[in-house]
Amino acid sequence: MSSEIHTDLHNVDPIKAAAAVHETAQAIRQQISRVIVGQDAILDQILLSMFCGGHTLVEGVPGLAKTLIISTVAKTLSLGFSRIQFTPDLMPSDVTGSEVIQEDKQTGSRSLHFVKGPVFANVILADEINRTPPKTQAALLEAMQEGQVTVGGYTHALPKPFFVLATQNPIEQEGTYPLPEAQLDRFMFLVRIGYPTENQEFDIVKRTTGGSQSEPEPVIGAPECLRIQQLVRDIPVADHVVRYALRLVRSTRLDETSPKFIRDYVSWGAGPRASQFLILAAKAKALISGDHHVMPHHLHAVVLPVMRHRIMLNFNAQADGIDTDRLVGDLVKNTPIDSAA
């Protein structure tokens, strides 16, 4: 599989390249379905984030297989996986690594040696990221933004590709350290996992209480993943589609041109990074769908996970039971695709 993908992804024909990525995504989904029941939309969003080189914050109550989903995705992509359990006593050096003194037994001389922390992997599961203090959260932020860590004045590059998939529990906020808006904005997607349907839960129980469980097989490796990231950026986007994305994002900002429901319920709108991620995610959505250019429906498929954590609601929204998901949905309905409409 990998050798066939390797050839197709280097084909100069964008249509064939898009078809190859589409087949790759289908194969990845098929392998993941051997372990994970349902959650198709969630898995697609995680894959889109990875193929864009972005990071994802996964939110859901305990027991919804957040950790299993992320580790399974890492296995299908044949990438190095590392899980960090964030706790209130976790220190930055527990994430990045630290310098230790090593003694040369022959000469007796001592020197500092950097021991890499768990962040030196391709896929990082930052479990319950909101349970660790801001100082440790900030150490992960540099890794997410710069692809490197700095320890003892020296910079150490992280492996490529590099993805952070963080989880947080939304129902228990006691003893937590909510992520500041600046760090939330670094996450390309905020993905919310809900409860399975009755039939899905039936399949989950049957699979997990039997004697044997399936394991996913690797579909592609790091080199192919990096090639897909480049292909995503090469997908063309028409100017009117970019303008439409800008209208969606800029409509969340408070001014006289904002829709009334935005002025009523929003205290702070989405910044330019939302526009960038919206176009990039739409490119990835087009590519894994087998399309070689971006259309408005690709934007619609990704607007919710891109926007939901970049809009700050005011007290009126809380009082009226309005959340960001509903607000973004109303925004899509009220924003014309054609600026002349």
Secondary structure, 3 states (H helix, E strand, C coil): CHHHHHHHHCCCCHHHHHHHHHHHHHHHHHHHCCCCCCCHHHHHHHHHHHHHCCCEEEECCCCCCHHHHHHHHHHHCCCCEEEEECCCCCCHHHHHEEEEEEECCCCCCEEEEEEECCCCCCEEEEECHHHCCHHHHHHHHHHHHHCEEEECCEEEECCCCCEEEEEECCCCCCCCCCCCHHHHCCCCEEEECCCCCHHHHHHHHHHHCCCCCCCCCCCCCHHHHHHHHHHHHHCCCCHHHHHHHHHHHHCCCCCCCCCHHHHHHEEECCCHHHHHHHHHHHHHHHHHCCCCCCCHHHHHHHHHHHHCCCCEECHHHHHCCCCHHHHHHHHHHHCCCCCCC
